[in-house]
Amino acid sequence: MPTGPDYWLPLVFLALMGLAFFLYAVLDGYDLGVGMLLPHNDEEQRDVMIASIGPFWDANETWLVLAVGLLFIAFPAAHSTILQNLYLPAALMLAGLILRGVAFDFRAKAPGNHKRGWDWAFNAGSIIAATTQGYMLGRYVLGFADTWQAYAFAVLSAVCVAAAYCFIGAAWLVMKTEGELQHRARRWARCCAWLMALGIVSVTAVNLSISDRIWERWFALPEVIVLLPIPILCGFLFVVVDRYLSHFPHHNEFGCWIPFAAAVTIFLLCFQALAYSFSPYVVPEVMTVWEAASASVSLQFVLYGAVIVVPTIIAYTVFSYRVFWGKTTDLRYY
């Protein structure tokens, strides 16, 4: 086991990378969800939905760039292994994100008869990006095993991640919109929440069944006592969201932020569970964080930049959400 900086520096960068991936999943997750939920039968609602993510969606993707950059700089061996196995889905994800970016800008300036086509392009790009991210997560969790069961699990993971993004996207719309669209988002959120819950249970069962190490980490004493609140709290939050939305709207839209806050908390709990299950591996069952890390001298140099860059991005993110807080208004280009 390494000691000194050789021990703690890789853990610091693993934590930073985990933070970046978590914030990306939450922030770009809700706008991917909004993109996947675009209705086919109401242009006005599509305009409001896209306006609700307009000030944020592009900046949200910064966290993905930061996370992949940290992976490349801090853990080059892991970066090589991961990208080598995920080259095709990663390329498809980038194509989906590019399609979303092009469609978002073009729909605002396209003639009326072309706008619908760009809306569907935005919808398609969101679906491609979300499902490929879920597929890559499934392949990563099983250590890139080359069996039909592993590929089936990756497909299951793709569906579950897409459902999770739709849930948090619908929760975002409940918080940011009004009227008929808000009621429609309420129905979407209830359906997607239970689909996400089913996905979490399925993925958890598969992970526990394929790895004795993960089973022992979760069910050994006294760890099981400490970890038991995670699934209990997840289940409680799903019930709270369902009960809140079943009686929506409340007086003066009381608590319209509750579904989104619950979704963020569920995402956080799932990330904590995954991190606990696979640590100290940066590639599950293949490569530990210390085996994959760059030299300590390199990590110390990069850490100086990270200390400046990460708080700056966080500060900008907080500022932008503070400025554009409240209900969605028209998105105009002058």
Number of C-alpha atoms within 10 A of each C-alpha: 5 9 7 8 14 17 15 14 21 23 16 14 23 22 13 18 21 18 18 20 19 22 22 21 27 22 23 25 27 28 29 29 27 28 28 25 21 20 18 12 8 10 14 10 18 20 16 20 25 21 17 25 25 18 15 17 20 15 17 21 17 16 23 19 14 21 21 15 15 21 24 17 16 27 23 16 19 22 19 14 15 19 14 10 16 18 12 13 19 17 13 17 22 16 15 24 23 16 20 28 17 15 22 19 13 16 20 16 11 14 10 10 8 12 17 16 14 21 25 19 21 29 24 19 26 29 24 24 26 30 26 27 22 23 25 24 20 24 24 19 21 21 17 21 13 10 9 9 11 18 17 14 22 26 19 18 26 24 19 26 25 27 27 31 33 31 31 32 32 32 33 28 33 30 24 21 21 17 9 10 19 22 17 16 25 26 17 20 29 22 16 22 27 17 18 21 18 14 20 19 11 15 19 14 12 13 17 17 11 11 13 10 12 17 15 14 17 19 14 10 10 10 12 13 11 10 15 12 12 16 16 10 14 21 13 14 20 20 15 15 21 20 12 18 22 12 9 17 18 11 7 7 12 10 15 22 15 19 29 24 18 19 26 20 16 23 20 19 17 18 17 14 16 15 15 15 21 17 15 16 18 24 22 16 15 12 17 16 21 20 15 21 27 19 15 17 12 12 21 14 10 15 16 10 10 17 10 10 13 15 11 12 15 13 11 12 16 11 12 14 12 10 9 15 10 12 12 19 12 11 14 8 7 2
